[in-house]
Amino acid sequence: MNRYIALLRGINISGKNKISMAELKSCFMECEFTDVLTHLNSGNVVFLSAEGDEIILADRIKAMIGERFALDIPVFVILQEELEDLLRKAPAWWGTDNKEIYDNLIFVMPPSTAESIAEQVGEPTKGLEKICICNNVIFWSFDRRKYAKANWWKKTASVGIGETLTIRTVNTLRKIIGM
């Protein structure tokens, strides 16, 4: 059995795409996933499965959410050990204790690539934000006080880009890995 993390994009935000985590957990168990755990109300699910293909799992979860909740929610699935490995490869400036900086990891949903997203969004705003591409994720940090001026802040939610990715904070990821 493999331990996976499913990241659902855009649920329970400003009253939209509401899904109860207890119901979501139940749905995962009905799909014969085991050791199902959820974290926060934003669609972070840890589970075990014998399936070895993250794309197949993401499609299966997406279909289940469509059937059960009548929502078209993008889903990103990653092996827990792969996420742990990615976090070990984080650049030195990412994930520090500096409270002035907000650290995120951008997960790019296939078939999109981190490189194509970076090309579409453009250069990070000097002095306000930094990015680093690793595999198909993007480490992204920005100044909390000036985030509204950051290029990536404005563009990662734009049409044509926002629906191809899901973003989690360093603290959320550390908590999920520890579950």
C-alpha positions, 0 to 999 in steps of 0.5 A: 500500500502506498500513502498518498496525499490528495489536494483538492483545489478551490473547496470551501473558499468564501462559501463556495464549493462546500464539502464537509471533511467528514463527508469527504472522508466517508467518500474516500473510504467508500472508494476503498481507500484506507487510513483516510485522514483530512486536514483543515477544511480546504481539501487535504486528504491523506490515504492509503491505496494499492493503486500505483498511478497518481493520475488514475487516483486523481481522476477517480477522486475527481469523478467521486466528487462530481458524483457525490457533491456535483462539483467539478474540482481539480485534484492533485495526488502525490505520494507522501514520500515524494512530497517529503523528498520535494520539501528536502529539496526546497531552496534555502530561502523557502520555509524559514522562520521569517514571519515577514515572508509567506512560503507556498508550494504550487502544485501544477496539475498535469498535463500542465507543467511548472515551466509553462506556468512560470512562462505564463505568469512571468518573472517574480517581482524583484524584492517581493517574491522568489520562485524555484521550479523543482520537478512539477512544483514551484516553491514560491515566497513573497513579502506578506506586507506587499503581497498585492504588488507581487506579480505571482500573487495577481496572476496565479489566480487568473483565468487559464492559470488558476485552474491548473494549480493548487497552492499550499503553505509550508505549514500545511504541508509540514502538518500533512506529512506528519499525519 
